[in-house]
Amino acid sequence: MDERKNTFLSLSPEAKVGLFVLFGVLLLVYMSLRVGGIKFGKAEGYTLKVQFANAAGLDKDASVRVAGVEVGRIKEITLKDSKAQLTLQMQPDIKIGKDFMAVLTTKGLLGERYLELIPGAPNAPALKDGDTITRTTSYADMDKLVTILSEVSTDIKSVSQSLSKVLGTQEGEASLQNIVKNIEEISIRLNNLIERNDTRMDQMITNLNDFSQMLKKDGPVLTTELRMAAKNLNEAIIKTSGNVNGMIDDNRESLKEGMDNLRLATIRMQEAMDSINKMAKDIGPSVSEAVNATNSIAKKIDRGEGTIGKLVNDSTMHDSINKTVSGINKYIDKAESLKMYLGYRAEYGFQSKDTKSYFSLRIQPKADKQYLVDIVSDPQGRRKKETVTTVTNGVTSTRVETTTSDTFKFSLQAAKRFWNVVVRGGIIESSGGVGTDMYLFRDRLKFTLEAFDFTRSNNKPHVKAGATVFVSKYFYLTGGYDDFMNTDKTLKTTYFGLGFQFEDEDVKYLMGSMPSVGSL
């Protein structure tokens, strides 16, 4: 035991610090794995299967939720019978009924996609391991909506360009003036028509009113008389079935009375029809003029005359709108794929006793391409040692002075991702440099190595190595060894820190949820 203790004590300070950092990183990895819920070995629970015609935007290990609560993960996405088959890893204590419906949906408007299971009947039998969910549907796809909007904008642009070509010329202006003039003439004719037939319309309404009053007054009498005539005729036919001539002689008066009643009703009906025909003849010419004017305008449009006719018959409008909307669609696709992340981290150096701060902006136009911008506050800055010689009372003395400059630095890098490895380069802390990052455990653990400032006076570049553990989507812990190749022991140091990052959508949500000054 004493020999082991003596062996540990005999180690150099750098070796002790290295062992301490290694122990701390291993402990940090273990804690992050426990907090993040990462497990090794066979997954617990049971598996279900479901098929969709299109699973675009859905990633492996995406969330499976019921009523907004996560109950499983998507274990695998394969192609079967030209459809996307999803294998779901469900939690062992969650029961999914046979009438559950699987829905592909999205968190927010542009958030990540996940699978929602909508419950059915409460007493439905539960699915077993390996069973398939048969009821599926999916909500509106943003790509389809963008395509429809693109087609609409193409048509709108084509129409606007055609309008510009037609109305921007003297001929177009003249045609537009003609259309306005024709509309004015039609409105004047309609006004005249109404004024001329105002009295006739009143007379027609009066005639109809009189006719309705006549029917209301004499209608029951006529109905009774007709029924009596029909009854008498029927009785006469029955009584004189053996002798028609006798029937006519005996009921001549009844038949005459019935025929007189029918004749009177016919005369009155004819008088009402004559009144209606007279009114129609009076209104007919005015209505005919309006119809002729309308037919004339329709024929001009069909022949391509005037502004509206040219708009309807111009075949170049559609092509122009298609070109414009194609350009708009490209810009929309780029805007949808662009993501930005704002972040801050602080690193405390155990040897330097200083805290180094980073304000970062990460722009990600594509999933495998990034641009990194950092503003760095480094208390140590750039250190420069100078030998100062002084003469006091004839005695010459020399001393070494250390000056510090450039405490604020900036970084500007371009990065490219290849599978789990990111290669980056550019300006790192106000000097040229390169770096690489390796991601593990679904990007929850990152190892970093970067080198920069190759022109230092000691011919040793600034090399930094460390590890980062993402505790959640927003917060992470970091630690490592900074400038460990420097021969000056006061500059190389182990560090430990923490940081956070927010996506642009998160920042918008936070800013939108903050109370305004007027509401405080």
Secondary structure as GFF3:
##gff-version 3
##sequence-region A 1 520
A	DSSP	alpha_helix	2	9	.	.	.	ID=ss1
A	DSSP	alpha_helix	13	36	.	.	.	ID=ss2
A	DSSP	beta_strand	46	52	.	.	.	ID=ss3
A	DSSP	beta_strand	63	66	.	.	.	ID=ss4
A	DSSP	beta_strand	69	80	.	.	.	ID=ss5
A	DSSP	beta_strand	83	90	.	.	.	ID=ss6
A	DSSP	beta_strand	101	106	.	.	.	ID=ss7
A	DSSP	beta_strand	113	118	.	.	.	ID=ss8
A	DSSP	beta_strand	132	133	.	.	.	ID=ss9
A	DSSP	beta_strand	135	138	.	.	.	ID=ss10
A	DSSP	alpha_helix	142	167	.	.	.	ID=ss11
A	DSSP	alpha_helix	170	196	.	.	.	ID=ss12
A	DSSP	alpha_helix	198	239	.	.	.	ID=ss13
A	DSSP	alpha_helix	244	250	.	.	.	ID=ss14
A	DSSP	alpha_helix	252	302	.	.	.	ID=ss15
A	DSSP	alpha_helix	306	313	.	.	.	ID=ss16
A	DSSP	alpha_helix	316	337	.	.	.	ID=ss17
A	DSSP	beta_strand	339	349	.	.	.	ID=ss18
A	DSSP	beta_strand	355	366	.	.	.	ID=ss19
A	DSSP	beta_strand	369	377	.	.	.	ID=ss20
A	DSSP	beta_strand	382	392	.	.	.	ID=ss21
A	DSSP	beta_strand	395	405	.	.	.	ID=ss22
A	DSSP	beta_strand	408	418	.	.	.	ID=ss23
A	DSSP	beta_strand	421	428	.	.	.	ID=ss24
A	DSSP	beta_strand	431	440	.	.	.	ID=ss25
A	DSSP	beta_strand	445	452	.	.	.	ID=ss26
A	DSSP	beta_strand	462	470	.	.	.	ID=ss27
A	DSSP	beta_strand	475	482	.	.	.	ID=ss28
A	DSSP	beta_strand	493	503	.	.	.	ID=ss29
A	DSSP	alpha_helix	504	513	.	.	.	ID=ss30
A	DSSP	three_ten_helix	517	519	.	.	.	ID=ss31
###
